Amino acid sequence: MTAVLDARLQPAPVTGRRRRSPLEWVRENLIALIAGLAFFYMLLPNAVVVLFSFNRPAGRFNYTWQHFSFDAWLHPCAAPGMCTALGLSLKIGLLATLLSTTLGTLAAFALARHRFRGRSATNLLIFLPMATPEVVMGSSLLTLFVNLRFPLGATTILIAHVMFDISFVIVTVKARIAGLDPRLEQAAMDLYANERQTFFRVTLPLVAPGIAAGALLAFALSFDDYIITNFNASASSVTFPMYVYGAASRGTPVQINVIGTVMFLLALLAVGIGQLSARRRTQ
């Protein structure tokens, strides 16, 4: 009897961890798998652009893989007129970003920090350029310029880009201002800082990530726009998206993929720098 009791009191032997079935593993990592598939779906066109920037097509169209080559990277301006269109897009994009970021940031502070008559209506009107179809906005701006007898060209493109960029900047910066802790500014004033010192040393550095995000978004929208630009451009002011659309019917040069790859890598670099700076501030 004693031997039987001792055998029962002894701990059971430790067995190895039960192996999970494939269905259980999928169930536990379902969200990560869906996120990975979504990122793969979004980045697949970019991967195709990067791959075909190293292609040497046999004909005019760069749609099928032929031979690996660095010719397009060594001669990015070999396609006639492409670098001129790219320079115009960069010039308009930078000017539109500067103007829309400045005006949008000032408007965001006014809407977030001040109470005035018509504030609710102004908040509603800000979303109209974002919700209006680009065909409607482009044709409306064209009608405005024609009625004013304003010559179409780079200036009208810049005005059009600033008009729809401002809304995106205001929404982005305003969201950042709404997330600020007002006690930080109150603490600065308790330490005898005046309003100007509080703004430049406390408020502006905290809002700077939102301003940078709005500026990057404004530049991307300006550089990428085709519909509104096509309505308000002249025959001599051809931007890069207009050049790509026109070249698609005649034969797409490989240099277009090179420019797309460079812009994609610059966007990744900007996002990486922003993440590193945010991590350093957190540490």
Buried (B, 14 or more C-beta within 10 A) or exposed (E): EEEEEEEEEEEEEEEEEEEEEEEEEEEEEEEEEEEEEEEEEEEEEBEEBBEBBBBBBEEEEBEEEEEEBEBBBEEBEBBEEBBEBBEBBBEBBBBBBBBBBBBBBEBBBBBBEEEEEEEEEBEEEBEEBEEBEBEEBBBBBBEBBEEEEEEBBBBBBBBBBBBBBBBBBBBBBBBBBEEBEEEEBEEBEEEEBEEEEBBEEBBEEBBEBBBBBBBBBBBBBBBBBBBBBBBBBEEEBBBBBBBBEEBEEEEBBBBBBBBBBBBBEEBEEBEEEBEEEEEEEEE
